[in-house]
Amino acid sequence: QVRLQESGPGLVKPSQTLSLTCTVSGAVIKTNYFYWSWIRQPPGKGLEWIGYIVYSGITYYSPSLKSRTSISRDTSKNQFTLQLSSVTPEDTAVYYCARARAGWGIDYWGQGTQVTVSS
């Protein structure tokens, strides 16, 4: 059974960096064919894809967030991390980590974690 669990602060101040970690169990993040992804949903809006990291460590980011986003991984802990810099209240959202399979789409989601940007 594959499980993903987000962790990190629920409140971040404007201009600071949001940092979330996704801990994966039941799968190895260095396995080929999977895209380890971050997705968010602002209140009252749809899902927004943020970016992903693949088994080789290569990353890809949404063009609208690329300048502020960094996704990294710790293979020894089987975790991957999202950092979003210079946050504003518009970055308030439920943040999800997820696994996507090449040619298939997302097959596993974390439960999501609420992050609020406020002073």
C-alpha positions as a printed Julia matrix, in Angstrom:
119×3 Matrix{Float64}:
   0.0    0.0     0.0
   1.48   3.3    -1.12
   1.03   6.19    1.28
   2.05   9.83    1.03
   1.97  12.17    4.0
   2.52  15.92    3.92
   4.08  17.74    6.85
   5.08  21.31    7.58
   3.91  24.57    9.11
   0.27  25.48    8.73
   0.94  29.21    8.98
   3.54  31.18    7.06
   4.08  34.93    7.1
   4.09  36.97    3.9
   7.48  37.19    2.13
   8.73  34.07    3.9
   9.39  30.65    2.37
   6.82  27.88    2.58
   8.42  24.49    3.15
   6.57  21.18    3.05
   7.82  17.61    3.13
   6.14  14.54    1.7
   7.06  11.23    3.3
   6.45   8.22    1.08
   5.89   4.66    2.27
   5.16   1.56    0.26
   7.13   2.86   -2.73
  10.65   4.06   -3.45
  10.99   7.56   -4.88
  14.04   6.55   -6.97
  11.88   4.17   -8.99
  11.55   4.95  -12.67
   8.2    5.88  -14.32
   6.88   7.98  -11.43
   6.49  11.74  -11.07
   6.51  12.84   -7.43
   4.32  15.9    -7.52
   3.05  18.87   -5.57
  -0.43  20.25   -6.22
  -2.46  22.86   -4.4
  -6.05  24.04   -4.16
  -6.73  27.62   -3.08
 -10.04  28.23   -1.3
 -12.92  28.26   -3.74
 -10.69  27.41   -6.7
  -9.61  24.36   -8.63
  -6.5   22.25   -8.37
  -3.23  23.85   -9.45
  -0.21  21.76  -10.35
   3.02  23.14   -8.87
   5.71  20.76  -10.12
   7.36  17.39   -9.82
  10.61  15.54   -9.34
  11.48  12.24  -11.02
  13.68   9.31  -10.08
  16.8   10.92  -11.54
  16.29  14.11   -9.56
  15.21  16.16  -12.56
  12.5   18.68  -11.74
   9.81  20.47  -13.7
   7.75  23.41  -12.49
   4.61  25.23  -13.47
   5.68  28.27  -15.51
   3.57  30.56  -13.34
   5.37  29.45  -10.16
   8.78  28.48  -11.52
  10.62  31.56  -10.28
   9.59  30.86   -6.68
   9.55  27.05   -6.56
  12.09  24.42   -5.65
  11.44  20.69   -5.28
  14.12  18.44   -3.87
  14.38  14.95   -2.46
  16.1   12.95    0.27
  16.35   9.39   -0.98
  17.73   8.14    2.34
  14.46   9.18    3.99
  12.25   8.51    0.96
  10.98  12.07    1.12
  10.57  14.96   -1.28
  10.23  18.59   -0.34
   8.54  21.7    -1.69
   9.87  25.18   -1.09
   7.88  28.2    -2.29
   9.55  31.53   -1.67
   8.21  35.06   -1.25
   4.75  33.86   -0.36
   1.69  36.11   -0.34
  -1.86  35.52    0.92
  -2.67  34.27   -2.6
  -0.53  31.21   -1.82
  -2.98  30.16    0.88
  -4.23  26.72   -0.12
  -4.47  23.06    0.71
  -1.21  21.54   -0.5
  -1.09  17.95   -1.69
   1.75  15.65   -2.59
   0.97  12.93   -5.08
   2.46  10.22   -7.25
   1.8   10.26  -10.96
   2.54   7.35  -13.24
   3.86   7.95  -16.73
   1.01   7.61  -19.22
  -1.52   7.12  -16.47
  -1.9   10.19  -14.25
  -2.06  10.47  -10.49
  -2.59   7.17   -8.74
  -1.88   8.15   -5.13
  -2.56  11.33   -3.17
  -1.56  12.54    0.25
  -4.39  13.7     2.49
  -3.44  17.36    2.01
  -2.3   20.01    4.44
  -3.72  23.5     4.88
  -1.21  26.32    4.6
  -2.3   29.84    5.41
  -0.21  32.88    4.54
  -0.94  35.64    7.0
   0.85  38.07    9.24
